[in-house]
Amino acid sequence: MSRTLIVRYRTHPESSAENARLIEGVFASLAELAPDGFTYTAYRLADGESFVHVASLDGDDNPLAGLPAFADFQRDLPSRCAELPVATDAAVVGTYS
């Protein structure tokens, strides 16, 4: 069963660069792990402070849960945020690439 999860939040202006650095660490770890059936994209929006993460999983196993870099990212996330993360399941209506 495929699942798509979208998370959106806004950081404090002084925390946005650190947040982006921590996200880059997650992607470096994912590149080493290369999990099957998993896609992950993180966006930094034009305001420079808002972030959107989109994860698509085939099945229930989320490879982020076991990554030390993801634990590092999550550790102080609430203190970096002006608006806390809101997670929403989503259904793909269409895609083009």
Number of C-alpha atoms within 10 A of each C-alpha: 6 11 15 17 15 18 16 18 18 21 23 16 14 10 16 19 14 13 21 18 11 19 20 15 16 19 18 13 15 19 10 8 11 13 13 9 13 19 14 15 12 17 14 16 11 8 9 15 21 19 20 17 17 18 18 19 19 14 11 9 11 15 16 18 10 10 15 13 20 19 15 14 19 14 11 11 17 13 12 19 19 15 15 15 18 10 14 12 12 13 10 8 5 5 5 3 2
